[in-house]
């Protein structure tokens, strides 16, 4: 019997343009969020902020992004996606400019809230555009390109942002992001076509009712809890990373870009390898192995004293090997939980839960970690490592639950297919 080979359609020139545009757009959004952590030491010293203040500044973006994403979940399919993208990206750029113009803690906090309100919706709108413009057999490659924005922001964006901050003040890092954002926004307005096909398939169901049904589904709640615990660990460690490197390990501000550059470079190589591995072995066991490696490296990292730069770089690279070995299989498993009719709302809620949980984690980290003076070492950073390790262990349990749900759902689908085949043969 001759096997039919699946024909995967090549990308058109317009589709290639959309991929590049969305990747650049995601690069600016991710960079705007991630650059705050490496600027932490500079911001706390320049704006006279405590560790708790800085924790609130980081979490302000996460809380507002999570809230706006949750509220927009029911309405995301009611408008032209291009118009939604232009609206929210414009607000994001304005918020980033306000961050650059902030002169004290209160103004920076307010600016981060504004930025989060608009930035929190951009990711789900971009994902909806990908779904509309690319067939299912193209989306994996598309998402691979777009997700490279994470690694690119560390390899290029964060080091350049810190370089600008060191030479022209921390304001310049946000102005750089806003300037690039304006160029991308103009390109979207001029070159991108309206995305309106989904408007022909509207349901009469209330957006709020659909949102409530998705939130109240017990199986979905397992997925939400798993993503929340995953976010808590990352957001707890991230905010005070630069301050710990500068004040505890004695890495200079000029050496910080090197740490983030090589860490991002390792992520760039690790992501495709872990992605391929997750398709060949059990995703749950890969996640568990990554979690164990993460716990070991977090306990080592949070108990470090002054060490050479190369050792810091190596430890960070191994740490991110563990983190990425957790994120890719867990994200893949989580996408197997929702039914097709709930997938859009489920992904929007998942994104919001991720942001809100991360915001709570950043606040908690701000209260755990303490700094006596602006130049003194961070205290209780080792305690933070123990807390993150405990949360990571809890996440293994929730991902196991997710894995069981996905397995049972797969068995149900296989059983259904078997019944159909048997019925047709009769």
LUMZARO-75372 format. One record per residue (C-alpha): residue in one letter; z, y negated, x. Coordinates in steps of 0.05 Angstrom, whole numbers, always signed. Each point is the difference from the previous one (the first is absolute). Last residue first. Example, Ala and Ser with C-alpha at 12.3 -4.5 7.8 and 13.67 -1.06 7.14 Angstrom:
# LUMZARO-75372
type:s | z:+143 | y:+21 | x:+273
type:a | z:+13 | y:+69 | x:-27
This chain:
# LUMZARO-75372
type:x | z:+186 | y:+59 | x:-401
type:x | z:-21 | y:-28 | x:+68
type:x | z:+10 | y:-70 | x:-25
type:x | z:+71 | y:+16 | x:-22
type:x | z:+17 | y:+32 | x:+67
type:x | z:-27 | y:-60 | x:+38
type:x | z:+39 | y:-49 | x:-44
type:x | z:+64 | y:+40 | x:+7
type:x | z:-8 | y:+1 | x:+76
type:x | z:-11 | y:-75 | x:+3
type:x | z:+63 | y:-11 | x:-40
type:x | z:+39 | y:+45 | x:+46
type:x | z:-26 | y:-38 | x:+61
type:x | z:+21 | y:-66 | x:-32
type:x | z:+69 | y:+27 | x:-16
type:x | z:+7 | y:+26 | x:+71
type:x | z:-18 | y:-68 | x:+28
type:x | z:+51 | y:-34 | x:-45
type:x | z:+53 | y:+50 | x:+24
type:x | z:-17 | y:-16 | x:+72
type:x | z:+0 | y:-75 | x:-11
type:x | z:+68 | y:+4 | x:-34
type:x | z:+29 | y:+43 | x:+56
type:x | z:-26 | y:-48 | x:+54
type:x | z:+30 | y:-59 | x:-37
type:x | z:+68 | y:+36 | x:-1
type:x | z:-7 | y:+14 | x:+75
type:x | z:-17 | y:-73 | x:+9
type:x | z:+66 | y:-17 | x:-35
type:x | z:+40 | y:+46 | x:+45
type:x | z:-33 | y:-26 | x:+65
type:x | z:+14 | y:-71 | x:-24
type:x | z:+75 | y:+15 | x:-1
type:x | z:-3 | y:+19 | x:+74
type:x | z:-35 | y:-66 | x:+15
type:x | z:+55 | y:-38 | x:-37
type:x | z:+52 | y:+34 | x:+45
type:x | z:-40 | y:-19 | x:+62
type:x | z:-7 | y:-72 | x:-23
type:x | z:+76 | y:-5 | x:-9
type:x | z:+12 | y:+29 | x:+69
type:x | z:-49 | y:-49 | x:+31
type:x | z:+33 | y:-59 | x:-35
type:x | z:+66 | y:+22 | x:+29
type:x | z:-32 | y:-4 | x:+69
type:x | z:-22 | y:-71 | x:-15
type:x | z:+73 | y:-16 | x:-15
type:x | z:-1 | y:-63 | x:+45
type:x | z:-61 | y:-38 | x:+22
type:x | z:+7 | y:-28 | x:+71
type:x | z:+20 | y:-73 | x:+9
type:x | z:-53 | y:-55 | x:+5
type:x | z:+5 | y:-33 | x:-68
type:x | z:+75 | y:+13 | x:-4
type:x | z:+43 | y:+55 | x:-30
type:x | z:-57 | y:+43 | x:-26
type:x | z:+12 | y:+51 | x:-55
type:x | z:-40 | y:+58 | x:-28
type:x | z:+27 | y:+34 | x:-63
type:x | z:-8 | y:-60 | x:-46
type:x | z:-72 | y:-15 | x:+21
type:x | z:-17 | y:+74 | x:-3
type:x | z:+23 | y:+1 | x:-73
type:x | z:-45 | y:-59 | x:-16
type:x | z:-59 | y:+33 | x:+35
type:x | z:+12 | y:+65 | x:-38
type:x | z:+2 | y:-35 | x:-68
type:x | z:-66 | y:-33 | x:+16
type:x | z:-30 | y:+66 | x:+22
type:x | z:+20 | y:+32 | x:-65
type:x | z:-33 | y:-58 | x:-37
type:x | z:-64 | y:+6 | x:+41
type:x | z:-7 | y:+75 | x:-6
type:x | z:+18 | y:-2 | x:-74
type:x | z:-56 | y:-51 | x:-10
type:x | z:-51 | y:+43 | x:+36
type:x | z:+21 | y:+61 | x:-40
type:x | z:-5 | y:-41 | x:-65
type:x | z:-71 | y:-20 | x:+17
type:x | z:-18 | y:+71 | x:+20
type:x | z:+28 | y:+29 | x:-65
type:x | z:-34 | y:-53 | x:-42
type:x | z:-68 | y:+17 | x:+30
type:x | z:+11 | y:+76 | x:-2
type:x | z:+25 | y:+5 | x:-71
type:x | z:-64 | y:+27 | x:-34
type:x | z:-15 | y:+43 | x:+62
type:x | z:+67 | y:+35 | x:-4
type:x | z:+50 | y:-21 | x:+53
type:x | z:+32 | y:+47 | x:+53
type:x | z:-56 | y:+14 | x:+51
type:x | z:+1 | y:-71 | x:+28
type:x | z:+71 | y:+13 | x:+24
type:x | z:-21 | y:+58 | x:+43
type:x | z:-50 | y:-43 | x:+38
type:x | z:+51 | y:-55 | x:+10
type:x | z:+52 | y:+50 | x:+26
type:x | z:-51 | y:+32 | x:+47
type:x | z:-21 | y:-67 | x:+30
type:x | z:+68 | y:-34 | x:+4
type:x | z:+41 | y:+54 | x:+34
type:x | z:-44 | y:+16 | x:+60
type:x | z:-10 | y:-75 | x:+5
type:x | z:+75 | y:-11 | x:+9
type:x | z:+7 | y:+56 | x:+51
type:x | z:-58 | y:-24 | x:+43
type:x | z:+29 | y:-70 | x:-10
type:x | z:+64 | y:+21 | x:+36
type:x | z:-40 | y:+31 | x:+56
type:x | z:-37 | y:-66 | x:+12
type:x | z:+65 | y:-40 | x:-5
type:x | z:+34 | y:+44 | x:+52
type:x | z:-60 | y:-7 | x:+47
type:x | z:-2 | y:-76 | x:-7
type:x | z:+75 | y:-7 | x:+11
type:x | z:-5 | y:+44 | x:+62
type:x | z:-56 | y:-43 | x:+28
type:x | z:+40 | y:-63 | x:-10
type:x | z:+58 | y:+23 | x:+43
type:x | z:+68 | y:+15 | x:-32
type:x | z:+59 | y:-44 | x:-25
type:x | z:+42 | y:+40 | x:-50
type:x | z:-26 | y:+48 | x:-52
type:x | z:+42 | y:+27 | x:-58
type:x | z:-49 | y:-20 | x:-56
type:x | z:-59 | y:+31 | x:+38
type:x | z:+32 | y:+68 | x:+13
type:x | z:+24 | y:+9 | x:-72
type:x | z:-67 | y:-25 | x:-25
type:x | z:-37 | y:+49 | x:+47
type:x | z:+38 | y:+61 | x:-25
type:x | z:-5 | y:-21 | x:-73
type:x | z:-75 | y:-13 | x:+7
type:x | z:-13 | y:+68 | x:+32
type:x | z:+38 | y:+34 | x:-57
type:x | z:-40 | y:-41 | x:-51
type:x | z:-66 | y:+17 | x:+33
type:x | z:+17 | y:+74 | x:-3
type:x | z:+20 | y:-6 | x:-73
type:x | z:-65 | y:-37 | x:-18
type:x | z:-41 | y:+53 | x:+35
type:x | z:+40 | y:+53 | x:-38
type:x | z:-15 | y:-35 | x:-66
type:x | z:-73 | y:-10 | x:+16
type:x | z:-9 | y:+74 | x:+14
type:x | z:-54 | y:+8 | x:+53
type:x | z:-75 | y:-13 | x:+4
type:x | z:-11 | y:-63 | x:-41
type:x | z:+63 | y:-33 | x:+29
type:x | z:-27 | y:+14 | x:+70
type:x | z:-63 | y:-41 | x:-12
type:x | z:+41 | y:-60 | x:-24
type:x | z:+50 | y:+8 | x:+57
type:x | z:-57 | y:-4 | x:+50
type:x | z:-33 | y:-59 | x:-37
type:x | z:+66 | y:-40 | x:-1
type:x | z:+24 | y:+17 | x:+72
type:x | z:-55 | y:-37 | x:+38
type:x | z:+8 | y:-68 | x:-36
type:x | z:+76 | y:+11 | x:-4
type:x | z:+2 | y:+6 | x:+76
type:x | z:-38 | y:-65 | x:+7
type:x | z:+48 | y:-34 | x:-48
type:x | z:+59 | y:+20 | x:+44
type:x | z:-38 | y:-22 | x:+62
type:x | z:-12 | y:-70 | x:-29
type:x | z:+69 | y:-7 | x:-30
type:x | z:+35 | y:+12 | x:+67
type:x | z:-50 | y:-44 | x:+38
type:x | z:+9 | y:-57 | x:-49
type:x | z:+75 | y:+2 | x:+13
type:x | z:-6 | y:-13 | x:+75
type:x | z:-5 | y:-76 | x:-5
type:x | z:+61 | y:-2 | x:-46
type:x | z:+39 | y:+36 | x:+55
type:x | z:+26 | y:+71 | x:-6
type:x | z:+75 | y:-1 | x:+12
type:x | z:+16 | y:+67 | x:-35
type:x | z:+55 | y:-31 | x:-43
type:x | z:-21 | y:-72 | x:-12
type:x | z:-76 | y:+3 | x:+5
type:x | z:-14 | y:+71 | x:-25
type:x | z:+53 | y:-5 | x:-54
type:x | z:-27 | y:-67 | x:-24
type:x | z:-70 | y:+29 | x:-2
type:x | z:+20 | y:+60 | x:-41
type:x | z:+46 | y:-37 | x:-48
type:x | z:-45 | y:+3 | x:-62
type:x | z:-31 | y:+70 | x:+12
type:x | z:+56 | y:+51 | x:-1
type:x | z:+25 | y:-10 | x:-71
type:x | z:-70 | y:-10 | x:-28
type:x | z:-24 | y:+67 | x:+27
type:x | z:+58 | y:+41 | x:-25
type:x | z:+2 | y:-32 | x:-69
type:x | z:-75 | y:+9 | x:-10
type:x | z:+3 | y:+76 | x:+4
type:x | z:+59 | y:+1 | x:-48
type:x | z:-39 | y:-41 | x:-50
type:x | z:-62 | y:+43 | x:+7
type:x | z:+39 | y:+63 | x:-16
type:x | z:+36 | y:-33 | x:-59
type:x | z:-67 | y:-23 | x:-31
type:x | z:-29 | y:+70 | x:+9
type:x | z:+60 | y:+32 | x:-35
type:x | z:-6 | y:-53 | x:-55
type:x | z:-72 | y:+23 | x:-12
type:x | z:+25 | y:+69 | x:-20
type:x | z:+50 | y:-31 | x:-48
type:x | z:-52 | y:-44 | x:-35
type:x | z:+38 | y:-63 | x:-22
type:x | z:-36 | y:-48 | x:+47
type:x | z:-69 | y:+24 | x:-22
type:x | z:+17 | y:-5 | x:-74
type:x | z:+29 | y:-70 | x:+11
type:x | z:-62 | y:-25 | x:+37
type:x | z:-45 | y:+27 | x:-55
type:x | z:+43 | y:-35 | x:-52
type:x | z:-2 | y:-65 | x:+39
type:x | z:-76 | y:+2 | x:+6
type:x | z:-5 | y:+12 | x:-76
type:x | z:-50 | y:+54 | x:-16
type:x | z:-66 | y:-26 | x:-27
type:x | z:-37 | y:+31 | x:+59
type:x | z:-54 | y:-36 | x:+40
type:x | z:-61 | y:+36 | x:+25
type:x | z:-52 | y:-56 | x:+3
type:x | z:+47 | y:-44 | x:+41
type:x | z:-1 | y:+54 | x:+55
type:x | z:-71 | y:-20 | x:+18
type:x | z:+22 | y:-71 | x:+18
type:x | z:+0 | y:-7 | x:+76
type:x | z:-34 | y:-67 | x:+13
type:x | z:-42 | y:-2 | x:+64
type:x | z:+30 | y:-20 | x:+67
type:x | z:-40 | y:-47 | x:+45
type:x | z:+21 | y:-72 | x:-15
type:x | z:+70 | y:+6 | x:-29
type:x | z:+19 | y:+59 | x:+46
type:x | z:-27 | y:-36 | x:+62
type:x | z:+39 | y:-63 | x:-17
type:x | z:+64 | y:+42 | x:-7
type:x | z:-12 | y:+35 | x:+67
type:x | z:-7 | y:-66 | x:+36
type:x | z:+62 | y:-27 | x:-35
type:x | z:+40 | y:+62 | x:+20
type:x | z:-18 | y:-9 | x:+73
type:x | z:+29 | y:-70 | x:-2
type:x | z:+62 | y:+23 | x:-39
type:x | z:+14 | y:+55 | x:+51
type:x | z:-6 | y:-49 | x:+59
type:x | z:+43 | y:-51 | x:-38
type:x | z:+54 | y:+54 | x:-8
type:x | z:+2 | y:+13 | x:+75
type:x | z:-4 | y:-75 | x:+16
type:x | z:+67 | y:-14 | x:-35
type:x | z:+36 | y:+43 | x:+52
type:x | z:-13 | y:-52 | x:+54
type:x | z:-61 | y:-16 | x:+42
type:x | z:+8 | y:+44 | x:+62
type:x | z:+50 | y:+54 | x:-19
type:x | z:-21 | y:+0 | x:-74
type:x | z:-74 | y:+5 | x:+18
type:x | z:+15 | y:+60 | x:+46
type:x | z:+43 | y:+31 | x:-54
type:x | z:-57 | y:-6 | x:-50
type:x | z:-50 | y:+27 | x:+50
type:x | z:+45 | y:+60 | x:+14
type:x | z:+10 | y:+10 | x:-76
type:x | z:-73 | y:-5 | x:-19
type:x | z:-35 | y:+41 | x:+53
type:x | z:+31 | y:+69 | x:+9
type:x | z:+53 | y:-6 | x:-54
type:x | z:-46 | y:-30 | x:-53
type:x | z:-54 | y:+49 | x:+20
type:x | z:+45 | y:+59 | x:-12
type:x | z:+15 | y:-21 | x:-71
type:x | z:-71 | y:-24 | x:-13
type:x | z:-23 | y:+71 | x:+16
type:x | z:+18 | y:+14 | x:-73
type:x | z:-65 | y:-34 | x:-21
type:x | z:-43 | y:+46 | x:+43
type:x | z:+34 | y:+64 | x:-22
type:x | z:+0 | y:-25 | x:-73
type:x | z:-76 | y:-5 | x:+4
type:x | z:-8 | y:+68 | x:+32
type:x | z:+42 | y:+33 | x:-54
type:x | z:-35 | y:-40 | x:-54
type:x | z:-71 | y:+25 | x:+13
type:x | z:+4 | y:+68 | x:-36
type:x | z:+34 | y:-32 | x:-60
type:x | z:-55 | y:-51 | x:-12
type:x | z:+8 | y:-70 | x:+26
type:x | z:-5 | y:-68 | x:-36
type:x | z:+52 | y:+9 | x:-55
type:x | z:+52 | y:+39 | x:+39
type:x | z:-6 | y:-47 | x:+60
type:x | z:+9 | y:-60 | x:-47
type:x | z:+62 | y:+32 | x:-30
type:x | z:+29 | y:+11 | x:+70
type:x | z:-12 | y:-74 | x:+17
type:x | z:+34 | y:-21 | x:-65
type:x | z:+60 | y:+45 | x:+17
type:x | z:+6 | y:-30 | x:+70
type:x | z:-8 | y:-72 | x:-23
type:x | z:+57 | y:+3 | x:-51
type:x | z:+59 | y:-8 | x:+47
type:x | z:-33 | y:-56 | x:+39
type:x | z:+5 | y:-49 | x:-59
type:x | z:+74 | y:+5 | x:-16
type:x | z:+15 | y:+17 | x:+72
type:x | z:-28 | y:-65 | x:+27
type:x | z:+40 | y:-40 | x:-51
type:x | z:+64 | y:+36 | x:+18
type:x | z:-14 | y:-9 | x:+74
type:x | z:-9 | y:-75 | x:-11
type:x | z:+67 | y:-5 | x:-36
type:x | z:+36 | y:+35 | x:+57
type:x | z:-35 | y:-44 | x:+52
type:x | z:+21 | y:-62 | x:-38
type:x | z:+73 | y:+23 | x:-5
type:x | z:+4 | y:+20 | x:+73
type:x | z:-25 | y:-66 | x:+28
type:x | z:-63 | y:-37 | x:+21
type:x | z:-53 | y:+39 | x:-39
type:x | z:-72 | y:-24 | x:+12
type:x | z:-25 | y:+67 | x:+27
type:x | z:+32 | y:+37 | x:-58
type:x | z:-33 | y:-49 | x:-49
type:x | z:-67 | y:+17 | x:+33
type:x | z:+14 | y:+74 | x:-14
type:x | z:+16 | y:-15 | x:-73
type:x | z:-65 | y:-38 | x:-8
type:x | z:-38 | y:+58 | x:+31
type:x | z:+33 | y:+50 | x:-48
type:x | z:-15 | y:-44 | x:-60
type:x | z:-73 | y:-1 | x:+19
type:x | z:+2 | y:+76 | x:+10
type:x | z:+29 | y:+8 | x:-70
type:x | z:-54 | y:-41 | x:-35
type:x | z:-59 | y:+24 | x:+42
type:x | z:+20 | y:+73 | x:-10
type:x | z:+10 | y:-8 | x:-75
type:x | z:-68 | y:-35 | x:-5
type:x | z:-33 | y:+57 | x:+38
type:x | z:+34 | y:+52 | x:-43
type:x | z:-29 | y:-30 | x:-64
type:x | z:+58 | y:+3 | x:-49
type:x | z:+38 | y:+48 | x:-47
type:x | z:+8 | y:+59 | x:+48
type:x | z:+57 | y:-30 | x:+41
type:x | z:+40 | y:-18 | x:-62
type:x | z:+50 | y:+57 | x:-6
type:x | z:+14 | y:+3 | x:+75
type:x | z:+7 | y:-76 | x:+7
type:x | z:+74 | y:-1 | x:-17
type:x | z:+16 | y:+56 | x:+49
type:x | z:-41 | y:-31 | x:+56
type:x | z:+33 | y:-68 | x:-13
type:x | z:+69 | y:+30 | x:+5
type:x | z:-14 | y:+41 | x:+62
type:x | z:-32 | y:-59 | x:+36
type:x | z:+59 | y:-45 | x:-20
type:x | z:+51 | y:+51 | x:+26
type:x | z:-38 | y:+15 | x:+64
type:x | z:-12 | y:-73 | x:+18
type:x | z:+73 | y:-18 | x:-12
type:x | z:+21 | y:+63 | x:+39
type:x | z:-22 | y:-29 | x:+67
type:x | z:+34 | y:-67 | x:-12
type:x | z:+62 | y:+34 | x:-29
type:x | z:+7 | y:+41 | x:+65
type:x | z:-9 | y:-64 | x:+40
type:x | z:+57 | y:-33 | x:-37
type:x | z:+44 | y:+61 | x:+10
type:x | z:-16 | y:-1 | x:+75
type:x | z:+21 | y:-73 | x:+1
type:x | z:-51 | y:-56 | x:+2
type:x | z:+3 | y:-64 | x:+41
type:x | z:-74 | y:-16 | x:-13
type:x | z:-22 | y:+2 | x:+73
type:x | z:+46 | y:+57 | x:+24
type:x | z:-9 | y:+46 | x:-60
type:x | z:-74 | y:-15 | x:-2
type:x | z:-12 | y:+16 | x:+74
type:x | z:+38 | y:+66 | x:-4
type:x | z:-35 | y:+20 | x:-65
type:x | z:-71 | y:-16 | x:+23
type:x | z:-12 | y:+74 | x:+14
type:x | z:+24 | y:+15 | x:-71
type:x | z:-38 | y:-56 | x:-36
type:x | z:-67 | y:+23 | x:+28
type:x | z:+1 | y:+62 | x:-45
type:x | z:-7 | y:-35 | x:-67
type:x | z:-55 | y:-49 | x:+19
type:x | z:-33 | y:+55 | x:+41
type:x | z:-4 | y:+46 | x:-60
type:x | z:-33 | y:-53 | x:-43
type:x | z:-47 | y:-24 | x:+56
type:x | z:-23 | y:+71 | x:+18
type:x | z:-7 | y:+18 | x:-74
type:x | z:-52 | y:-56 | x:-7
type:x | z:-36 | y:+22 | x:+63
type:x | z:-4 | y:+72 | x:-26
type:x | z:-22 | y:-26 | x:-68
type:x | z:-57 | y:-40 | x:+31
type:x | z:-22 | y:+56 | x:+47
type:x | z:-2 | y:+51 | x:-57
type:x | z:-35 | y:-50 | x:-47
type:x | z:-54 | y:-14 | x:+53
type:x | z:-11 | y:+74 | x:+11
type:x | z:-8 | y:+8 | x:-76
type:x | z:-52 | y:-56 | x:+0
type:x | z:-40 | y:+34 | x:+56
type:x | z:+1 | y:+65 | x:-40
type:x | z:+47 | y:+56 | x:+22
type:x | z:-29 | y:+70 | x:+5
type:x | z:+5 | y:+48 | x:-58
type:x | z:+37 | y:+65 | x:+13
type:x | z:-44 | y:+59 | x:-19
type:x | z:+43 | y:+62 | x:-10
type:x | z:-35 | y:+61 | x:+26
type:x | z:-18 | y:+53 | x:-50
type:x | z:+16 | y:+71 | x:+22
type:x | z:-55 | y:+52 | x:-7
type:x | z:+22 | y:+67 | x:-30
